[in-house]
């Protein structure tokens, strides 16, 4: 494997792990969603609320498929 692929795999795994941890944490869904929005905004990703909700729902659906 190329070094770039390894680096991207590690970063992708870290992001997926963080998403799983946030979504499975014993907190209210609204609190978790607001944390996800805050983290994404800190990273420079700004989406409208409806698009952000779609993204969070998609992440949650993918996690449900894995578990």
DSSP file (Angstrom, degrees, kcal/mol; ACC not computed):
  #  RESIDUE AA STRUCTURE BP1 BP2  ACC     N-H-->O    O-->H-N    N-H-->O    O-->H-N    TCO  KAPPA ALPHA  PHI   PSI    X-CA   Y-CA   Z-CA
    1    1 A X              0   0    0      0, 0.0     2,-0.2     0, 0.0     0, 0.0   0.000 360.0 360.0 360.0 148.1    0.0    0.0    0.0
    2    2 A X     >  -     0   0    0      1,-0.1     4,-1.8     4,-0.0     3,-0.5  -0.503 360.0-118.1 -76.2 148.1    1.1    3.5   -0.6
    3    3 A X  H  > S+     0   0    0      1,-0.2     4,-2.4     2,-0.2     5,-0.2   0.845 114.4  57.2 -55.5 -35.3    1.9    5.7    2.4
    4    4 A X  H  > S+     0   0    0      1,-0.2     4,-2.7     2,-0.2    -1,-0.2   0.897 104.9  50.9 -64.5 -39.6   -0.9    8.1    1.5
    5    5 A X  H  > S+     0   0    0     -3,-0.5     4,-2.3     2,-0.2    -1,-0.2   0.891 110.0  50.2 -64.6 -39.0   -3.5    5.2    1.6
    6    6 A X  H  X S+     0   0    0     -4,-1.8     4,-2.3     2,-0.2    -2,-0.2   0.930 111.7  47.4 -64.2 -45.0   -2.3    4.2    5.0
    7    7 A X  H  X S+     0   0    0     -4,-2.4     4,-2.4     1,-0.2    -2,-0.2   0.924 113.1  48.0 -62.9 -45.1   -2.5    7.7    6.3
    8    8 A X  H  X S+     0   0    0     -4,-2.7     4,-2.7     1,-0.2    -1,-0.2   0.867 110.6  52.6 -64.5 -35.9   -6.0    8.2    4.9
    9    9 A X  H  X S+     0   0    0     -4,-2.3     4,-2.4     2,-0.2    -1,-0.2   0.912 110.1  47.6 -65.1 -42.3   -7.1    4.8    6.3
   10   10 A X  H  X S+     0   0    0     -4,-2.3     4,-2.2     2,-0.2    -2,-0.2   0.926 114.0  46.6 -65.0 -44.7   -5.9    5.8    9.8
   11   11 A X  H  X S+     0   0    0     -4,-2.4     4,-2.4     2,-0.2    -2,-0.2   0.923 112.9  49.9 -63.9 -44.2   -7.7    9.2    9.6
   12   12 A X  H  X S+     0   0    0     -4,-2.7     4,-2.5     1,-0.2    -2,-0.2   0.900 111.1  49.5 -61.1 -41.4  -10.9    7.6    8.3
   13   13 A X  H  X S+     0   0    0     -4,-2.4     4,-2.6     2,-0.2    -1,-0.2   0.886 110.2  50.5 -64.7 -39.4  -10.8    5.0   11.1
   14   14 A X  H  X S+     0   0    0     -4,-2.2     4,-2.3     2,-0.2    -2,-0.2   0.913 111.9  47.1 -65.6 -42.1  -10.3    7.7   13.7
   15   15 A X  H  X S+     0   0    0     -4,-2.4     4,-2.4     2,-0.2    -2,-0.2   0.928 113.5  48.0 -64.9 -44.7  -13.2    9.8   12.3
   16   16 A X  H  X S+     0   0    0     -4,-2.5     4,-2.5     1,-0.2    -2,-0.2   0.911 112.3  49.7 -62.6 -41.9  -15.4    6.7   12.2
   17   17 A X  H  X S+     0   0    0     -4,-2.6     4,-2.5     1,-0.2    -1,-0.2   0.896 110.9  48.9 -63.6 -41.0  -14.4    5.7   15.7
   18   18 A X  H  X S+     0   0    0     -4,-2.3     4,-2.4     2,-0.2    -1,-0.2   0.906 111.2  50.1 -65.7 -40.5  -15.1    9.2   17.0
   19   19 A X  H  X S+     0   0    0     -4,-2.4     4,-2.6     2,-0.2    -2,-0.2   0.920 111.6  48.0 -63.9 -43.5  -18.5    9.2   15.3
   20   20 A X  H  X S+     0   0    0     -4,-2.5     4,-2.1     1,-0.2    -2,-0.2   0.932 111.9  50.1 -62.3 -45.3  -19.4    5.8   16.8
   21   21 A X  H  X S+     0   0    0     -4,-2.5     4,-0.5     1,-0.2    -2,-0.2   0.901 113.2  45.6 -61.0 -41.5  -18.3    7.0   20.2
   22   22 A X  H >< S+     0   0    0     -4,-2.4     3,-0.6     1,-0.2     5,-0.2   0.920 114.8  46.4 -67.6 -43.2  -20.4   10.1   20.0
   23   23 A X  H 3< S+     0   0    0     -4,-2.6    -2,-0.2     1,-0.2    -1,-0.2   0.763 115.9  44.6 -74.9 -23.7  -23.5    8.4   18.7
   24   24 A X  H 3< S+     0   0    0     -4,-2.1    -1,-0.2    -5,-0.2    -2,-0.2   0.433  86.2 116.2 -98.6   0.5  -23.4    5.6   21.2
   25   25 A X  S << S-     0   0    0     -3,-0.6     2,-2.1    -4,-0.5     7,-0.1  -0.352  80.4-109.4 -67.1 149.8  -22.7    7.8   24.2
   26   26 A X  S    S+     0   0    0     -2,-0.0     2,-0.3     3,-0.0    -1,-0.1  -0.260  81.8 108.9 -79.9  54.8  -25.3    7.9   26.9
   27   27 A X  S    S-     0   0    0     -2,-2.1     5,-0.0    -5,-0.2     0, 0.0  -0.808  79.3 -80.1-121.9 166.0  -26.4   11.4   26.2
   28   28 A X     >  -     0   0    0     -2,-0.3     4,-2.1     1,-0.1     5,-0.2  -0.312  38.5-121.8 -61.2 148.0  -29.5   13.0   24.6
   29   29 A X  H  > S+     0   0    0      1,-0.2     4,-2.8     2,-0.2     5,-0.2   0.871 112.5  54.9 -59.9 -38.5  -29.6   12.9   20.8
   30   30 A X  H  > S+     0   0    0      1,-0.2     4,-2.3     2,-0.2    -1,-0.2   0.901 108.0  49.0 -63.0 -40.7  -29.9   16.6   20.6
   31   31 A X  H  > S+     0   0    0      2,-0.2     4,-1.8     1,-0.2    -1,-0.2   0.912 112.8  47.3 -65.3 -42.1  -26.7   17.1   22.7
   32   32 A X  H  X S+     0   0    0     -4,-2.1     4,-2.4     2,-0.2    -2,-0.2   0.920 111.8  50.2 -65.3 -43.7  -24.8   14.6   20.6
   33   33 A X  H  X S+     0   0    0     -4,-2.8     4,-2.6     1,-0.2    -2,-0.2   0.904 109.2  51.1 -62.2 -41.1  -26.0   16.3   17.4
   34   34 A X  H  X S+     0   0    0     -4,-2.3     4,-2.3     1,-0.2    -1,-0.2   0.866 109.7  50.9 -66.2 -33.6  -25.0   19.7   18.7
   35   35 A X  H  X S+     0   0    0     -4,-1.8     4,-2.6     2,-0.2    -2,-0.2   0.911 109.7  49.8 -67.2 -41.7  -21.5   18.4   19.5
   36   36 A X  H  X S+     0   0    0     -4,-2.4     4,-2.7     2,-0.2     5,-0.2   0.933 111.7  48.5 -61.6 -45.3  -21.1   16.9   16.0
   37   37 A X  H  X S+     0   0    0     -4,-2.6     4,-2.5     1,-0.2    -2,-0.2   0.920 111.5  50.2 -60.1 -44.5  -22.2   20.3   14.5
   38   38 A X  H  X S+     0   0    0     -4,-2.3     4,-2.2     2,-0.2    -1,-0.2   0.920 111.7  47.4 -61.0 -45.3  -19.7   22.1   16.7
   39   39 A X  H  X S+     0   0    0     -4,-2.6     4,-1.5     1,-0.2    -2,-0.2   0.922 112.6  48.9 -64.0 -44.3  -16.8   19.8   15.8
   40   40 A X  H  <>S+     0   0    0     -4,-2.7     5,-3.0     1,-0.2    -1,-0.2   0.896 111.0  50.2 -63.5 -39.1  -17.6   20.0   12.1
   41   41 A X  H ><5S+     0   0    0     -4,-2.5     3,-1.3     1,-0.2    -1,-0.2   0.882 107.1  54.6 -65.7 -37.0  -17.8   23.9   12.3
   42   42 A X  H 3<5S+     0   0    0     -4,-2.2    -1,-0.2     1,-0.3    -2,-0.2   0.828 107.0  51.7 -63.6 -30.7  -14.4   23.9   14.1
   43   43 A X  T 3<5S-     0   0    0     -4,-1.5    -1,-0.3     2,-0.2    -2,-0.2   0.443 126.3-103.4 -85.1  -0.3  -13.0   21.9   11.1
   44   44 A X  T < 5S+     0   0    0     -3,-1.3     2,-0.8     1,-0.2    -3,-0.2   0.611  79.0 133.6  91.1  13.3  -14.5   24.5    8.7
   45   45 A X      < +     0   0    0     -5,-3.0     2,-0.6    -6,-0.2    -1,-0.2  -0.860  29.3 179.0-100.5 107.6  -17.4   22.4    7.5
   46   46 A X        +     0   0    0     -2,-0.8     2,-0.3    -3,-0.1    -9,-0.0  -0.939   6.1 165.7-114.1 117.9  -20.5   24.6    7.5
   47   47 A X        -     0   0    0     -2,-0.6    -2,-0.0   -10,-0.1     2,-0.0  -0.890  41.3 -98.0-125.4 156.2  -23.8   23.1    6.4
   48   48 A X     >  -     0   0    0     -2,-0.3     4,-2.7     1,-0.1     5,-0.2  -0.354  43.7-105.8 -66.6 157.6  -27.4   24.2    6.7
   49   49 A X  H  > S+     0   0    0      1,-0.2     4,-2.6     2,-0.2     5,-0.2   0.876 120.3  51.0 -56.0 -41.8  -29.3   22.6    9.5
   50   50 A X  H  > S+     0   0    0      1,-0.2     4,-2.0     2,-0.2    -1,-0.2   0.909 112.5  45.8 -65.1 -41.1  -31.2   20.3    7.2
   51   51 A X  H  > S+     0   0    0      2,-0.2     4,-2.3     1,-0.2    -2,-0.2   0.880 112.2  51.8 -67.9 -38.0  -28.1   19.1    5.5
   52   52 A X  H  X S+     0   0    0     -4,-2.7     4,-2.6     2,-0.2    -2,-0.2   0.912 109.1  50.2 -64.6 -42.2  -26.3   18.6    8.8
   53   53 A X  H  X S+     0   0    0     -4,-2.6     4,-2.6    -5,-0.2    -2,-0.2   0.896 109.6  51.3 -62.3 -40.0  -29.3   16.5   10.1
   54   54 A X  H  X S+     0   0    0     -4,-2.0     4,-2.3     2,-0.2    -1,-0.2   0.915 110.6  49.0 -62.4 -42.3  -29.1   14.4    6.9
   55   55 A X  H  X S+     0   0    0     -4,-2.3     4,-2.4     2,-0.2    -2,-0.2   0.930 112.4  46.9 -62.9 -46.6  -25.4   13.9    7.5
   56   56 A X  H  X S+     0   0    0     -4,-2.6     4,-2.6     1,-0.2    -2,-0.2   0.906 112.4  50.4 -62.9 -42.1  -25.9   12.9   11.1
   57   57 A X  H  X S+     0   0    0     -4,-2.6     4,-2.6     2,-0.2    -1,-0.2   0.898 110.1  50.5 -62.6 -40.0  -28.8   10.5   10.2
   58   58 A X  H  X S+     0   0    0     -4,-2.3     4,-2.3     2,-0.2    -2,-0.2   0.914 110.7  48.5 -64.9 -42.8  -26.6    8.9    7.5
   59   59 A X  H  X S+     0   0    0     -4,-2.4     4,-2.1     1,-0.2    -2,-0.2   0.927 112.4  49.2 -61.1 -44.9  -23.8    8.4   10.0
   60   60 A X  H  X S+     0   0    0     -4,-2.6     4,-2.3     1,-0.2    -2,-0.2   0.902 110.1  50.8 -63.2 -41.7  -26.2    6.9   12.5
   61   61 A X  H  X S+     0   0    0     -4,-2.6     4,-1.9     1,-0.2    -1,-0.2   0.905 109.8  50.3 -62.1 -42.2  -27.7    4.6    9.8
   62   62 A X  H  X S+     0   0    0     -4,-2.3     4,-1.5     1,-0.2    -1,-0.2   0.883 110.3  50.0 -65.1 -37.5  -24.2    3.3    8.8
   63   63 A X  H  X S+     0   0    0     -4,-2.1     4,-2.4     1,-0.2    -1,-0.2   0.904 107.7  53.4 -66.9 -40.7  -23.4    2.6   12.4
   64   64 A X  H  < S+     0   0    0     -4,-2.3    -2,-0.2     1,-0.2    -1,-0.2   0.875 106.8  53.1 -61.4 -37.6  -26.6    0.7   12.9
   65   65 A X  H  < S+     0   0    0     -4,-1.9    -1,-0.2     1,-0.2    -2,-0.2   0.876 110.6  47.0 -64.8 -37.7  -25.7   -1.5    9.9
   66   66 A X  H  <        0   0    0     -4,-1.5    -2,-0.2     1,-0.2    -1,-0.2   0.884 360.0 360.0 -72.1 -39.7  -22.3   -2.3   11.4
   67   67 A X     <        0   0    0     -4,-2.4    -1,-0.2    -5,-0.1    -2,-0.2   0.470 360.0 360.0 -84.2 360.0  -23.7   -3.1   14.9
